[in-house]
Amino acid sequence: MNVFFRDFFSDPVLFLSFGILGVVIALCIFYVYYFVKKVQEAEVPN
């Protein structure tokens, strides 16, 4: 397990790919939260 962390921080391709993947997942979670919040706060027209 120690070898994985050493390679993770020394290899920029591996580090950036996981970093960008983390950013994409964080954006997806944010937009799901934002959409659900807006739907719950929406007023229904008569």
FIZALUM-944641 format. One record per residue (C-alpha): residue in three letters; residue number from 1; x, y, z. Coordinates in steps of 0.1 Angstrom, whole numbers, plus 5000, padded with zeros to 4 digits. Layout:
(ALA, NUM, (X, Y, Z)),
...
! end
This chain:
(MET, 1, (5000, 5000, 5000)),
(ASN, 2, (5029, 5023, 5007)),
(VAL, 3, (5042, 5018, 4972)),
(PHE, 4, (5009, 5030, 4957)),
(PHE, 5, (5010, 5063, 4976)),
(ARG, 6, (5046, 5068, 4967)),
(ASP, 7, (5038, 5062, 4930)),
(PHE, 8, (5006, 5083, 4933)),
(PHE, 9, (5025, 5114, 4945)),
(SER, 10, (5055, 5110, 4922)),
(ASP, 11, (5036, 5103, 4889)),
(PRO, 12, (5020, 5135, 4876)),
(VAL, 13, (4997, 5117, 4851)),
(LEU, 14, (4983, 5094, 4879)),
(PHE, 15, (4979, 5124, 4903)),
(LEU, 16, (4962, 5147, 4877)),
(SER, 17, (4939, 5120, 4864)),
(PHE, 18, (4926, 5112, 4899)),
(GLY, 19, (4925, 5149, 4907)),
(ILE, 20, (4905, 5158, 4876)),
(LEU, 21, (4882, 5128, 4883)),
(GLY, 22, (4876, 5141, 4918)),
(VAL, 23, (4867, 5175, 4904)),
(VAL, 24, (4843, 5161, 4879)),
(ILE, 25, (4826, 5139, 4906)),
(ALA, 26, (4824, 5170, 4929)),
(LEU, 27, (4807, 5190, 4902)),
(CYS, 28, (4782, 5163, 4895)),
(ILE, 29, (4773, 5161, 4932)),
(PHE, 30, (4770, 5199, 4933)),
(TYR, 31, (4747, 5200, 4903)),
(VAL, 32, (4725, 5172, 4916)),
(TYR, 33, (4722, 5191, 4949)),
(TYR, 34, (4715, 5224, 4931)),
(PHE, 35, (4688, 5208, 4909)),
(VAL, 36, (4670, 5191, 4937)),
(LYS, 37, (4671, 5223, 4958)),
(LYS, 38, (4656, 5243, 4929)),
(VAL, 39, (4629, 5218, 4923)),
(GLN, 40, (4619, 5217, 4959)),
(GLU, 41, (4618, 5255, 4961)),
(ALA, 42, (4599, 5260, 4929)),
(GLU, 43, (4564, 5274, 4930)),
(VAL, 44, (4536, 5255, 4912)),
(PRO, 45, (4517, 5279, 4888)),
(ASN, 46, (4479, 5278, 4891)),
! end
